Amino acid sequence: FSFAADSSAEHKPVGGGCDGCELMFEGMPKTLHSETTILGADGGEPMEIEGVIYQEDGKTPAPDVILYVYHTDPSGLYSAAPEQTAARRHGRLRGWMKTDAQGHYKFRTTRPAPYPGRTNPAHIHPIVKEPDRNEYYLDEYLFDDDPLLTKDKRDAQEGRGRSGIMRLTRNADGVWMGWRDIILGWNIPDYNN
C-alpha cells in the first residue's frame, strides 16, 4: 500500500474536515491484516466487533480498505502508553485492519467508557482509507444499550458509512460481540467528485 501515490490521486478530497484523521498513519504497522487485537491490560470488558465493508453499491465487498479505530479506556480517557510517541492524542487503544477479499474486518478490544462527567455516549472512532482516496471519518461505533445514547443523540447521527449504532450481546465467555457493516461513500461529502 503506497501513500505517496495517493497524494497524486486525481480525486477531490472527500469527507469534509477530519480533525486528527492524519494520526491514523502515525505508528501504523507496515503489514496489516483483516483482524487485529488492541486489548489493553486495563481491566476492561472484552469486546469483539466485526463486519463487512462494501463498495458504494452496498453489495460488492471492498477489499484492501484500511480501517483505523481508537477509543477510550475503562475510565473514559484516551490514555497513552508511557512509551507511546505516535498519536498520543488517540491514546493507546488503537488499531488497524485491512479488509480481505470479502471486505471482512474484525477487531478485539475492550469496551470503551464514556468521557467522565459528560453526556457523550461511549464510542469508538473509525477512520477509513480507501486506495486512491484520502482518509475520512465514519459515524462512531455506538452501543444500543448505552443509557447516554438518547433519542436526540440517535437522531443526530449523520449515517456516514451507514449507522454506527450497534446491538451488543455477550457470548458464553462473557465477551461483548457486535457486527457493523459499512458502505463506502454513504453520506460522505464530495465522494464522487
NUKE-573785 format. One record per residue: x, y, z of N, C-alpha, C in turn; residue number from 1; residue in one letter. Coordinates in steps of 0.001 Angstrom, whole numbers, plus 500000, padded with zeros to 6 digits. Example, Ala and Ser with C-alpha at 12.3 -4.5 7.8 and 13.67 -1.06 7.14 Angstrom:
% residues 2
REC, n_c1, n_c2, n_c3, ca_c1, ca_c2, ca_c3, c_c1, c_c2, c_c3, resi, resn
REC, 513190, 494310, 507800, 512300, 495500, 507800, 513200, 496700, 507800, 1, A
REC, 512850, 497750, 507080, 513670, 498940, 507140, 512900, 500030, 507870, 2, S
***
This chain:
% residues 193
REC, n_c1, n_c2, n_c3, ca_c1, ca_c2, ca_c3, c_c1, c_c2, c_c3, resi, resn
REC, 500857, 498823, 500000, 500000, 500000, 500000, 500887, 501218, 500000, 1, F
REC, 500754, 502065, 499017, 501636, 503224, 498892, 500875, 504497, 499192, 2, S
REC, 501362, 505247, 500165, 500717, 506513, 500492, 501194, 507618, 499577, 3, F
REC, 502417, 507507, 499056, 502941, 508524, 498152, 502078, 508628, 496901, 4, A
REC, 501625, 507487, 496394, 500788, 507501, 495195, 499455, 508179, 495460, 5, A
REC, 498974, 508077, 496683, 497676, 508663, 496998, 497684, 510173, 496915, 6, D
REC, 498834, 510801, 497174, 498879, 512258, 497159, 498694, 512793, 495748, 7, S
REC, 498924, 511974, 494723, 498746, 512431, 493355, 497419, 511954, 492767, 8, S
REC, 496582, 511364, 493593, 495290, 510883, 493097, 494509, 512043, 492498, 9, A
REC, 493735, 511738, 491480, 493014, 512783, 490771, 491676, 513104, 491411, 10, E
REC, 491333, 512448, 492496, 490066, 512694, 493175, 490169, 513940, 494039, 11, H
REC, 489080, 514695, 494077, 488976, 515799, 495023, 488916, 515188, 496418, 12, K
REC, 489527, 515824, 497424, 489437, 515267, 498787, 487976, 515039, 499179, 13, P
REC, 487732, 513904, 499795, 486371, 513554, 500198, 486240, 513627, 501711, 14, V
REC, 485005, 513747, 502167, 484716, 513618, 503578, 484631, 514897, 504367, 15, G
REC, 484958, 516038, 503757, 484950, 517276, 504525, 486097, 517295, 505514, 16, G
REC, 486014, 518131, 506511, 487071, 518214, 507521, 487166, 516945, 508336, 17, G
REC, 488362, 516682, 508816, 488573, 515457, 509590, 489667, 515726, 510615, 18, C
REC, 489287, 516252, 511745, 490232, 516606, 512795, 490947, 515374, 513326, 19, D
REC, 492234, 515293, 513106, 493035, 514196, 513633, 493103, 512964, 512760, 20, G
REC, 492465, 512967, 511588, 492485, 511767, 510740, 493908, 511389, 510331, 21, C
REC, 494773, 512376, 510153, 496146, 512075, 509734, 496898, 511264, 510783, 22, E
REC, 496425, 511266, 512015, 497088, 510494, 513067, 496969, 508994, 512843, 23, L
REC, 496069, 508579, 511955, 495952, 507145, 511677, 497249, 506572, 511116, 24, M
REC, 498061, 507407, 510479, 499291, 506923, 509856, 500460, 506861, 510837, 25, F
REC, 500345, 507558, 511975, 501422, 507553, 512965, 501438, 506216, 513703, 26, E
REC, 502530, 505507, 513563, 502666, 504220, 514233, 501967, 503068, 513540, 27, G
REC, 501445, 503296, 512332, 500738, 502238, 511627, 501720, 501139, 511220, 28, M
REC, 501394, 499881, 511511, 502265, 498777, 511100, 502417, 498719, 509581, 29, P
REC, 503539, 498208, 509125, 503787, 498088, 507682, 502901, 497028, 507047, 30, K
REC, 502588, 495985, 507785, 501727, 494916, 507288, 500436, 494908, 508094, 31, T
REC, 499321, 494925, 507375, 498013, 494922, 508031, 497239, 493675, 507618, 32, L
REC, 496405, 493193, 508529, 495561, 492026, 508296, 494106, 492414, 508519, 33, H
REC, 493201, 491541, 508160, 491770, 491846, 508313, 491314, 491756, 509761, 34, S
REC, 492137, 491172, 510623, 491807, 491086, 512046, 492947, 491660, 512868, 35, E
REC, 492590, 492283, 513981, 493608, 492807, 514890, 493107, 492723, 516320, 36, T
REC, 494036, 492701, 517241, 493717, 492723, 518663, 494336, 493971, 519258, 37, T
REC, 493526, 494778, 519912, 494012, 496001, 520546, 493670, 496030, 522026, 38, I
REC, 493519, 494841, 522582, 493237, 494741, 524013, 494366, 495381, 524811, 39, L
REC, 494007, 496150, 525786, 494990, 496718, 526685, 494895, 496022, 528031, 40, G
REC, 495971, 496062, 528781, 495967, 495477, 530128, 495343, 496492, 531075, 41, A
REC, 494052, 496757, 530863, 493405, 497846, 531593, 492176, 497403, 532370, 42, D
REC, 491936, 496111, 532411, 490808, 495618, 533197, 489450, 495838, 532575, 43, G
REC, 489393, 496260, 531322, 488116, 496497, 530681, 487418, 495211, 530283, 44, G
REC, 486157, 495345, 529900, 485364, 494198, 529461, 485725, 493866, 528018, 45, E
REC, 486088, 492600, 527726, 486468, 492253, 526359, 485310, 492400, 525382, 46, P
REC, 485670, 492808, 524154, 484672, 493051, 523126, 485269, 492683, 521770, 47, M
REC, 484449, 492129, 520884, 484846, 491826, 519512, 483827, 492443, 518576, 48, E
REC, 484331, 493171, 517592, 483459, 493777, 516591, 483961, 493352, 515219, 49, I
REC, 483027, 492971, 514373, 483394, 492620, 513009, 482306, 493072, 512061, 50, E
REC, 482601, 492957, 510781, 481645, 493345, 509766, 482258, 493252, 508395, 51, G
REC, 481533, 493791, 507427, 481985, 493816, 506042, 481932, 495260, 505566, 52, V
REC, 482964, 495662, 504858, 482972, 496965, 504197, 482629, 496728, 502737, 53, I
REC, 481590, 497436, 502287, 481104, 497296, 500918, 481452, 498529, 500094, 54, Y
REC, 481536, 498316, 498789, 481693, 499434, 497874, 480403, 500244, 497863, 55, Q
REC, 480415, 501318, 497133, 479312, 502280, 497144, 477961, 501665, 496790, 56, E
REC, 477937, 500567, 496031, 476670, 499938, 495663, 476013, 499198, 496833, 57, D
REC, 476750, 499052, 497943, 476207, 498390, 499128, 476135, 496880, 499011, 58, G
REC, 476658, 496304, 497924, 476582, 494861, 497702, 477947, 494234, 497452, 59, K
REC, 478827, 494955, 496784, 480129, 494419, 496391, 481132, 494626, 497521, 60, T
REC, 481737, 493554, 498034, 482739, 493720, 499095, 483898, 494596, 498621, 61, P
REC, 484449, 495368, 499539, 485551, 496282, 499233, 486830, 495752, 499870, 62, A
REC, 487712, 495114, 499077, 488981, 494629, 499624, 489996, 495761, 499759, 63, P
REC, 491013, 495526, 500576, 492171, 496429, 500707, 491822, 497821, 501214, 64, D
REC, 490776, 497931, 502016, 490425, 499199, 502665, 490992, 499167, 504074, 65, V
REC, 491698, 500216, 504446, 492238, 500295, 505806, 491182, 500900, 506716, 66, I
REC, 490922, 500215, 507811, 490029, 500715, 508857, 490882, 500918, 510103, 67, L
REC, 490889, 502150, 510593, 491627, 502515, 511804, 490594, 502868, 512865, 68, Y
REC, 490761, 502327, 514064, 489836, 502616, 515157, 490628, 503002, 516404, 69, V
REC, 490033, 503866, 517219, 490621, 504203, 518515, 489508, 504581, 519470, 70, Y
REC, 489779, 504393, 520769, 488727, 504653, 521748, 489312, 504863, 523141, 71, H
REC, 488426, 505239, 524053, 488811, 505490, 525436, 489033, 504184, 526190, 72, T
REC, 489683, 504321, 527314, 489886, 503174, 528208, 488683, 503062, 529159, 73, D
REC, 488689, 502123, 530107, 487539, 501962, 531000, 487266, 503159, 531920, 74, P
REC, 488189, 504111, 531984, 487925, 505317, 532768, 487421, 506467, 531892, 75, S
REC, 487273, 506215, 530586, 486747, 507237, 529680, 487802, 508177, 529131, 76, G
REC, 489072, 507817, 529261, 490168, 508682, 528814, 490927, 508054, 527648, 77, L
REC, 491527, 508907, 526812, 492419, 508442, 525748, 493831, 508419, 526328, 78, Y
REC, 494069, 507492, 527222, 495359, 507461, 527909, 496412, 506808, 527029, 79, S
REC, 497544, 507486, 526917, 498658, 506976, 526117, 499495, 506027, 526956, 80, A
REC, 500161, 505101, 526293, 501113, 504226, 526968, 502345, 505052, 527324, 81, A
REC, 503058, 504698, 528406, 504213, 505501, 528817, 505248, 505711, 527710, 82, P
REC, 505485, 504683, 526891, 506489, 504798, 525837, 505912, 505272, 524507, 83, E
REC, 504623, 505534, 524450, 503973, 505916, 523192, 504411, 507301, 522754, 84, Q
REC, 504870, 507391, 521507, 505228, 508687, 520935, 504284, 509070, 519808, 85, T
REC, 503753, 508098, 519084, 502876, 508362, 517949, 501430, 508504, 518405, 86, A
REC, 500771, 509546, 517910, 499330, 509747, 518112, 498915, 509647, 519571, 87, A
REC, 499640, 510271, 520451, 499297, 510237, 521876, 497875, 510746, 522127, 88, R
REC, 497415, 511664, 521295, 496065, 512224, 521429, 494989, 511140, 521280, 89, R
REC, 495275, 510092, 520506, 494322, 508997, 520331, 494472, 507919, 521393, 90, H
REC, 495483, 508013, 522233, 495679, 507046, 523298, 496287, 505744, 522805, 91, G
REC, 496349, 504791, 523703, 496997, 503513, 523378, 496038, 502477, 522792, 92, R
REC, 494735, 502678, 522968, 493760, 501706, 522477, 493367, 502072, 521046, 93, L
REC, 494224, 501648, 520110, 494041, 501968, 518699, 494537, 500796, 517873, 94, R
REC, 493962, 500638, 516693, 494369, 499521, 515855, 493955, 499717, 514413, 95, G
REC, 494554, 498893, 513550, 494370, 498974, 512113, 494002, 497618, 511551, 96, W
REC, 493151, 497632, 510545, 492826, 496440, 509788, 492825, 496801, 508311, 97, M
REC, 493035, 495819, 507463, 492910, 495984, 506021, 491968, 494883, 505559, 98, K
REC, 490849, 495264, 504966, 489830, 494282, 504612, 490384, 493214, 503670, 99, T
REC, 489869, 491996, 503847, 490277, 490885, 502986, 489474, 490927, 501683, 100, D
REC, 489613, 489893, 500865, 488949, 489861, 499553, 487426, 489928, 499670, 101, A
REC, 486881, 489499, 500815, 485432, 489550, 501036, 485010, 490833, 501770, 102, Q
REC, 485931, 491783, 501953, 485624, 493041, 502628, 485497, 492904, 504134, 103, G
REC, 485858, 491764, 504689, 485680, 491490, 506108, 486759, 492149, 506963, 104, H
REC, 486357, 492571, 508161, 487284, 493071, 509177, 486824, 492578, 510536, 105, Y
REC, 487748, 492568, 511495, 487397, 492176, 512862, 488441, 492750, 513807, 106, K
REC, 487962, 493307, 514930, 488908, 493731, 515963, 488428, 493308, 517339, 107, F
REC, 489417, 492956, 518158, 489189, 492582, 519553, 489772, 493694, 520405, 108, R
REC, 489017, 494119, 521387, 489455, 495216, 522238, 488700, 495143, 523557, 109, T
REC, 488680, 496235, 524282, 487868, 496332, 525493, 486787, 497374, 525264, 110, T
REC, 485675, 497182, 525922, 484559, 498110, 525745, 484938, 499477, 526313, 111, R
REC, 484791, 500533, 525508, 485148, 501863, 525997, 484133, 502403, 526996, 112, P
REC, 484556, 503399, 527753, 483667, 504083, 528693, 483403, 505495, 528175, 113, A
REC, 482302, 506105, 528589, 482048, 507495, 528196, 483031, 508435, 528883, 114, P
REC, 483173, 509630, 528314, 484038, 510639, 528916, 483534, 510944, 530328, 115, Y
REC, 484435, 511073, 531301, 483989, 511351, 532674, 483273, 512702, 532780, 116, P
REC, 482141, 512704, 533456, 481418, 513936, 533730, 480741, 514564, 532536, 117, G
REC, 480636, 513833, 531433, 479985, 514381, 530246, 478843, 513473, 529822, 118, R
REC, 478055, 513921, 528863, 476887, 513154, 528453, 477068, 512448, 527105, 119, T
REC, 478286, 512447, 526575, 478544, 511730, 525328, 478469, 510225, 525587, 120, N
REC, 477790, 509481, 524717, 477783, 508026, 524884, 479190, 507453, 524653, 121, P
REC, 479451, 506292, 525193, 480699, 505587, 524897, 480745, 505322, 523394, 122, A
REC, 481938, 505368, 522819, 482041, 505232, 521371, 483437, 504797, 520952, 123, H
REC, 483530, 504367, 519706, 484799, 504040, 519060, 484862, 504874, 517789, 124, I
REC, 485976, 505580, 517600, 486160, 506402, 516406, 486701, 505550, 515260, 125, H
REC, 486046, 505559, 514081, 486586, 504878, 512915, 486995, 505869, 511819, 126, P
REC, 488107, 505561, 511185, 488581, 506312, 510024, 488907, 505282, 508946, 127, I
REC, 488497, 505546, 507712, 488807, 504633, 506615, 489741, 505301, 505622, 128, V
REC, 490532, 504467, 504979, 491425, 504905, 503897, 491263, 503906, 502771, 129, K
REC, 490634, 504361, 501696, 490476, 503540, 500508, 491672, 503744, 499590, 130, E
REC, 491990, 502754, 498761, 493001, 503006, 497739, 492546, 504171, 496847, 131, P
REC, 493449, 505075, 496537, 493192, 506212, 495632, 492203, 507243, 496175, 132, D
REC, 491944, 507227, 497485, 491143, 508284, 498106, 491794, 508661, 499416, 133, R
REC, 491554, 509876, 499848, 492073, 510303, 501140, 491290, 509650, 502276, 134, N
REC, 491865, 509684, 503455, 491194, 509136, 504632, 490036, 510052, 505028, 135, E
REC, 489002, 509439, 505625, 487865, 510210, 506116, 487211, 509440, 507259, 136, Y
REC, 486460, 510181, 508084, 485849, 509543, 509251, 484446, 509036, 508926, 137, Y
REC, 484032, 508058, 509701, 482681, 507494, 509635, 481963, 507809, 510940, 138, L
REC, 480652, 507551, 510980, 479941, 507661, 512256, 480614, 506741, 513270, 139, D
REC, 480676, 507204, 514489, 481279, 506414, 515560, 480511, 505118, 515777, 140, E
REC, 481218, 504119, 516247, 480559, 502911, 516737, 479915, 503307, 518061, 141, Y
REC, 478605, 503143, 518155, 477843, 503429, 519366, 477103, 502160, 519774, 142, L
REC, 476714, 502090, 521044, 476135, 500863, 521577, 474697, 501099, 522006, 143, F
REC, 473810, 500317, 521421, 472373, 500494, 521591, 471932, 500471, 523050, 144, D
REC, 472667, 499755, 523904, 472270, 499644, 525309, 472826, 500765, 526190, 145, D
REC, 473515, 501726, 525599, 474131, 502808, 526376, 473045, 503797, 526821, 146, D
REC, 472867, 503993, 528138, 471830, 504924, 528598, 472086, 506373, 528167, 147, P
REC, 473315, 506708, 527817, 473621, 508061, 527338, 473253, 508265, 525871, 148, L
REC, 472909, 507178, 525173, 472516, 507279, 523768, 471017, 507580, 523707, 149, L
REC, 470687, 508833, 523930, 469298, 509286, 523973, 468705, 509358, 522566, 150, T
REC, 467398, 509564, 522505, 466725, 509703, 521210, 467326, 510860, 520423, 151, K
REC, 467581, 511984, 521058, 468168, 513134, 520367, 469537, 512794, 519793, 152, D
REC, 470336, 512049, 520538, 471670, 511677, 520053, 471575, 510649, 518933, 153, K
REC, 470602, 509765, 519018, 470385, 508811, 517925, 469988, 509556, 516650, 154, R
REC, 469065, 510501, 516797, 468570, 511257, 515639, 469637, 512160, 515036, 155, D
REC, 470631, 512530, 515811, 471681, 513440, 515336, 472777, 512730, 514529, 156, A
REC, 472727, 511418, 514449, 473756, 510684, 513710, 473679, 511031, 512226, 157, Q
REC, 474851, 511175, 511593, 474919, 511550, 510181, 474752, 510359, 509241, 158, E
REC, 474990, 509161, 509720, 474905, 507994, 508859, 476084, 507880, 507903, 159, G
REC, 477241, 508393, 508298, 478445, 508303, 507452, 478922, 506852, 507428, 160, R
REC, 478803, 506227, 506273, 479147, 504813, 506155, 478024, 503894, 506589, 161, G
REC, 476885, 504422, 506894, 475687, 503813, 507475, 475691, 504018, 508982, 162, R
REC, 474640, 503603, 509604, 474505, 503810, 511040, 475610, 503092, 511807, 163, S
REC, 476148, 503783, 512812, 477159, 503181, 513672, 476587, 502599, 514954, 164, G
REC, 475277, 502695, 515133, 474652, 502177, 516356, 474530, 500660, 516241, 165, I
REC, 475136, 499964, 517182, 475181, 498504, 517150, 474541, 497906, 518389, 166, M
REC, 473986, 496737, 518203, 473481, 495951, 519334, 474583, 494991, 519743, 167, R
REC, 474966, 495051, 520997, 475972, 494135, 521525, 475292, 493024, 522305, 168, L
REC, 475839, 491833, 522203, 475383, 490705, 523013, 476612, 490059, 523641, 169, T
REC, 476412, 489405, 524773, 477522, 488692, 525409, 477498, 487236, 524974, 170, R
REC, 478685, 486711, 524637, 478754, 485292, 524316, 478930, 484489, 525599, 171, N
REC, 479079, 483177, 525482, 479171, 482300, 526653, 480390, 482601, 527516, 172, A
REC, 481420, 483219, 526913, 482630, 483570, 527662, 482559, 484972, 528264, 173, D
REC, 481424, 485654, 528105, 481264, 486994, 528656, 481846, 488099, 527793, 174, G
REC, 482190, 487784, 526542, 482752, 488781, 525622, 481609, 489491, 524909, 175, V
REC, 481648, 490824, 524884, 480677, 491591, 524121, 480943, 491379, 522641, 176, W
REC, 479903, 491072, 521868, 480037, 490811, 520429, 479153, 491789, 519660, 177, M
REC, 479707, 492337, 518563, 478941, 493268, 517736, 479286, 493123, 516270, 178, G
REC, 478372, 493548, 515419, 478548, 493483, 513965, 478153, 494828, 513385, 179, W
REC, 479020, 495356, 512498, 478700, 496594, 511788, 479217, 496498, 510358, 180, R
REC, 478301, 496581, 509413, 478687, 496697, 508014, 478818, 498179, 507672, 181, D
REC, 479700, 498460, 506735, 479995, 499829, 506323, 479851, 499901, 504808, 182, I
REC, 479263, 500984, 504318, 479190, 501229, 502876, 480036, 502466, 502583, 183, I
REC, 481047, 502278, 501767, 481941, 503375, 501413, 481170, 504455, 500662, 184, L
REC, 481433, 505699, 501006, 480807, 506827, 500332, 479428, 507190, 500842, 185, G
REC, 478830, 506344, 501674, 477466, 506578, 502165, 477454, 507837, 503026, 186, W
REC, 476733, 508860, 502579, 476630, 510160, 503266, 477990, 510816, 503508, 187, N
REC, 478936, 510599, 502591, 480264, 511202, 502688, 480331, 512360, 501686, 188, I
REC, 480557, 513596, 502163, 480627, 514745, 501259, 481713, 514575, 500200, 189, P
REC, 481389, 515034, 498978, 482326, 515060, 497840, 482853, 513685, 497466, 190, D
REC, 482118, 512635, 497755, 482626, 511290, 497495, 482813, 511029, 495993, 191, Y
REC, 481933, 511535, 495168, 482014, 511251, 493730, 482549, 512420, 492906, 192, N
REC, 483230, 513347, 493527, 483796, 514482, 492782, 485236, 514243, 492415, 193, N
***
